[in-house]
Amino acid sequence: MKVLVINGSPKGKKSNTYKLSQAFIGGLSENNTIECEEIIVREKEIGTCIGCFGCWNKTPGVCVLHDDMKEILDKMLWADVVIWSFGLYYFNVPGKMKMLIDRQLPLALPFMVGESESGGHPMRYDMSGKRHVIISTCGFYTAKGNYGSVNEMFDHFLGKGGYETIYCGQGELFRVKELHERTDKYLEYVSRAGKEYSGGGITKDTRAHLDELLYPRDTFERMADASWGISKEDGKKEDESLVFTRQMASLYNKASYNGKDIVLEMNYSDIEKTYQIILKEDGYEVRTEDFIQPTTKVITPYTVWRDIAAGKISGSQAMMDKLYRVEGDFDLLLNWNKYFGSDEGAISSGDSAADRRKEKTPNLMLTLIPWITFWVAVSVNSYFGAFISIGASALSLLVFFRNRKTIYDVISVDSVIGLSALTLLFPGLVSYILPCSYLAFGLMWSISCLWKIPLTAWYSMKDYNGEEAFENPLFLRTNRILTLMWGILYILTSIWTFFLMATPLSPFISIINNIMPLLMGVFTVWFQKWYPAHYASK
């Protein structure tokens, strides 16, 4: 497949639209061997058409102006697919690209044809096998209603329906590194569109994603206004750190408001600048003075926070490396994407967030039910309890079929079935088998601390952006500590169970073994919030 990219942006390869075009070509090349040529219009010598019609009657098919247009027209005839790539300039193509379009006249014959309502000219060459794609970004929040004159122009020389379009609003966001997660997601859809186009055409599902807003209108327009770096009050230039803070604040998602205003204070320690972002029910406010008591205070070098926002370093890793610290309520940091993710009306809400809700997630009950059934049932009646435990283990896999299975679920089912079989084969050894079951359970928890992902992390990740949490070292450290503590609890449980079974206190073993996990559960809920905040405050 021969592909020609006509890059009409005055910014050349630094163009926002160019990123979309490259993503589209990447998709084209997935299932095809392509030969790609690129024309950067601003680098070419292209004169203005003088309207002499010499290419029609004096030198048919050849322009009287001798510049780079002959080479460009030759490449247009060579290509199977022509990609017209440009940013929207005053509701049409950039000036020099319009000059290139005007100079296409040698490709046509002068005769009149009646296929078009408004008239037209036949092509000098057979263009029937060529395909055209228009890829463009604009600076408005939406592409809708802004490409009328572009479509009218291309309809005339390519014919209505004779080309595919990818029009993207909010194009300036593609140059903002801090927003790369959102823009990268859109580029994935553009790449998918290229792949589908090579196979026949862009699907409705992909088209729907391409037509979605990157951010809701009010969020985008707040970011756009803040990006100019001048004050709305007096038009004077603002400090770069203030501009950055305003843009960060503009991402505030009002849907996250929980009934109480949050005061986030950003203290940029290396430049000695402090700002407050007040998150309210109806929006946000950025203060440079008249500060109030902060809910959450972040003390950080400005350079570090910029690098975190740009994705150059991980925020959680930067905290582990003690590059910044947090005072006050740590909940804002734990749920940063909730407050500053702007999920409503954006790409992520239409795809990744919905996909996460549909994904199967691990359920701790799937691990616990076989064990709890064994401990209770065998304590009451070893013979029938063993059968009940085997049945509960098998049934748990069926009852929780909608949940994602982990290695610990498999180990639990296999272990309980094995322990139940031992109980049936050696009923006289129940006083040993029962304590051993607690020991096995405790060892499973404790040994998992040596692995990359400790046991509790699998079951708490759903509250922290799914598997993304596994890249958070503070999340893993918190869960590693909790997992070890649960493991130690059950190892100790095996010891006191073994010794108490031969004493008058044996009837109370079940009570003790139920109360201790309940207390540990209360501790776990507290520790999950306390430890990250404690670490962050150092």
Rosetta blueprint (number, residue, H / E / L):
1 M L
2 K E
3 V E
4 L E
5 V E
6 I E
7 N E
8 G L
9 S L
10 P L
11 K L
12 G H
13 K H
14 K H
15 S L
16 N H
17 T H
18 Y H
19 K H
20 L H
21 S H
22 Q H
23 A H
24 F H
25 I H
26 G H
27 G H
28 L H
29 S L
30 E L
31 N L
32 N L
33 T L
34 I L
35 E E
36 C E
37 E E
38 E E
39 I E
40 I E
41 V H
42 R H
43 E H
44 K L
45 E L
46 I L
47 G L
48 T L
49 C L
50 I L
51 G L
52 C L
53 F L
54 G H
55 C H
56 W H
57 N H
58 K L
59 T L
60 P L
61 G L
62 V L
63 C L
64 V L
65 L L
66 H L
67 D L
68 D L
69 M H
70 K H
71 E H
72 I H
73 L H
74 D H
75 K H
76 M H
77 L H
78 W H
79 A L
80 D L
81 V E
82 V E
83 I E
84 W E
85 S E
86 F E
87 G E
88 L L
89 Y E
90 Y L
91 F L
92 N E
93 V L
94 P L
95 G H
96 K H
97 M H
98 K H
99 M H
100 L H
101 I H
102 D H
103 R L
104 Q L
105 L H
106 P H
107 L H
108 A E
109 L L
110 P L
111 F L
112 M L
113 V E
114 G L
115 E L
116 S L
117 E L
118 S L
119 G L
120 G E
121 H L
122 P L
123 M E
124 R L
125 Y L
126 D L
127 M L
128 S L
129 G L
130 K L
131 R E
132 H E
133 V E
134 I E
135 I E
136 S E
137 T E
138 C L
139 G L
140 F L
141 Y L
142 T L
143 A L
144 K L
145 G L
146 N L
147 Y L
148 G H
149 S H
150 V H
151 N H
152 E H
153 M H
154 F H
155 D H
156 H H
157 F H
158 L H
159 G L
160 K L
161 G L
162 G L
163 Y L
164 E E
165 T E
166 I E
167 Y E
168 C E
169 G L
170 Q L
171 G H
172 E H
173 L H
174 F H
175 R H
176 V L
177 K H
178 E H
179 L H
180 H H
181 E H
182 R H
183 T H
184 D H
185 K H
186 Y H
187 L H
188 E H
189 Y H
190 V H
191 S H
192 R H
193 A H
194 G H
195 K H
196 E H
197 Y H
198 S H
199 G L
200 G L
201 G L
202 I L
203 T L
204 K H
205 D H
206 T H
207 R H
208 A H
209 H H
210 L H
211 D L
212 E L
213 L L
214 L L
215 Y L
216 P L
217 R H
218 D H
219 T H
220 F H
221 E H
222 R H
223 M H
224 A H
225 D H
226 A H
227 S H
228 W L
229 G L
230 I E
231 S L
232 K L
233 E L
234 D L
235 G L
236 K L
237 K E
238 E L
239 D L
240 E H
241 S H
242 L H
243 V H
244 F H
245 T H
246 R H
247 Q H
248 M H
249 A H
250 S L
251 L L
252 Y L
253 N L
254 K H
255 A H
256 S H
257 Y L
258 N L
259 G L
260 K L
261 D L
262 I E
263 V E
264 L E
265 E E
266 M E
267 N E
268 Y E
269 S L
270 D L
271 I L
272 E L
273 K E
274 T E
275 Y E
276 Q E
277 I E
278 I E
279 L E
280 K E
281 E L
282 D L
283 G E
284 Y E
285 E E
286 V E
287 R E
288 T L
289 E L
290 D L
291 F L
292 I L
293 Q L
294 P L
295 T L
296 T E
297 K E
298 V E
299 I E
300 T E
301 P L
302 Y H
303 T H
304 V H
305 W H
306 R H
307 D H
308 I H
309 A H
310 A L
311 G L
312 K L
313 I L
314 S L
315 G H
316 S H
317 Q H
318 A H
319 M H
320 M H
321 D L
322 K L
323 L L
324 Y L
325 R E
326 V E
327 E E
328 G E
329 D L
330 F L
331 D H
332 L H
333 L H
334 L H
335 N L
336 W H
337 N H
338 K H
339 Y H
340 F H
341 G L
342 S L
343 D L
344 E L
345 G L
346 A L
347 I H
348 S H
349 S H
350 G H
351 D L
352 S H
353 A H
354 A H
355 D H
356 R H
357 R H
358 K H
359 E L
360 K L
361 T L
362 P L
363 N L
364 L H
365 M H
366 L H
367 T H
368 L H
369 I H
370 P H
371 W H
372 I H
373 T H
374 F H
375 W H
376 V H
377 A H
378 V H
379 S H
380 V H
381 N L
382 S H
383 Y H
384 F H
385 G H
386 A H
387 F H
388 I H
389 S H
390 I H
391 G H
392 A H
393 S H
394 A H
395 L H
396 S H
397 L H
398 L H
399 V H
400 F L
401 F L
402 R L
403 N L
404 R L
405 K L
406 T L
407 I H
408 Y H
409 D H
410 V H
411 I H
412 S H
413 V H
414 D H
415 S H
416 V H
417 I H
418 G H
419 L H
420 S H
421 A H
422 L H
423 T H
424 L H
425 L H
426 F L
427 P H
428 G H
429 L H
430 V H
431 S H
432 Y H
433 I H
434 L H
435 P H
436 C H
437 S H
438 Y H
439 L H
440 A H
441 F H
442 G H
443 L H
444 M H
445 W H
446 S H
447 I H
448 S H
449 C L
450 L L
451 W L
452 K L
453 I L
454 P L
455 L H
456 T H
457 A H
458 W H
459 Y H
460 S H
461 M H
462 K H
463 D H
464 Y L
465 N L
466 G H
467 E H
468 E H
469 A H
470 F H
471 E H
472 N L
473 P H
474 L H
475 F H
476 L H
477 R H
478 T H
479 N H
480 R H
481 I H
482 L H
483 T H
484 L H
485 M H
486 W H
487 G H
488 I H
489 L H
490 Y H
491 I H
492 L H
493 T H
494 S H
495 I H
496 W H
497 T H
498 F H
499 F H
500 L H
501 M L
502 A L
503 T L
504 P L
505 L L
506 S H
507 P H
508 F H
509 I H
510 S H
511 I H
512 I H
513 N H
514 N H
515 I H
516 M H
517 P H
518 L H
519 L H
520 M H
521 G H
522 V H
523 F H
524 T H
525 V H
526 W H
527 F H
528 Q H
529 K H
530 W H
531 Y H
532 P H
533 A H
534 H H
535 Y H
536 A H
537 S L
538 K L
